[in-house]
Amino acid sequence: MYASHLYEADFYAWTQKQVSLLKTQQWEQLDTLNLIEEIETLGRRERQELRNRLGVLLGHLLKWQFQSEKRSNSWLGTIREQRVQIKLLLQDSPSLKPYLNEVFPIVYELGLALAIRETELDENVFPEICPYTLDETLNSEFFPNENQVDEQAQ
């Protein structure tokens, strides 16, 4: 029960103890229940981060397209950063790649909510279904309604 108590009292100390026990192969002393829970949580966090980043990216692509007169370096930077962060996340966890196809239609709702909130445009201005493909969304050369980045945001 000591390991379980440490988990509740000092999470960082608990993680260090578990690492030490794993390295020395002291299997019987591991806090397996909490260790399993933490490993499962790590996987959920990776999926959540992917959903969040994709939602922010879609929201900014919508803003770029539907409020073109307000394009800024900030929007451009956010689009580029989210694409790079998604790419890095997929490099670190390639098994998440199939999850992109599953979550893409759902994540559009997050992007849509962001675009509506930040542009203050009526929700009817935006398409109900994502107007971009997954490949377009992740393509660093793609910007809606144009072949290259608008000079205004350069």
PyMOL commands that set and color helices and strands:
alter all, ss='L'
color gray80, all
select helices_A, chain A and resi 2-9+11-23+27-29+32-66+68-70+73-92+94-119+123-125+134-138+151-153
alter helices_A, ss='H'
color red, helices_A
deselect
rebuild
show_as cartoon
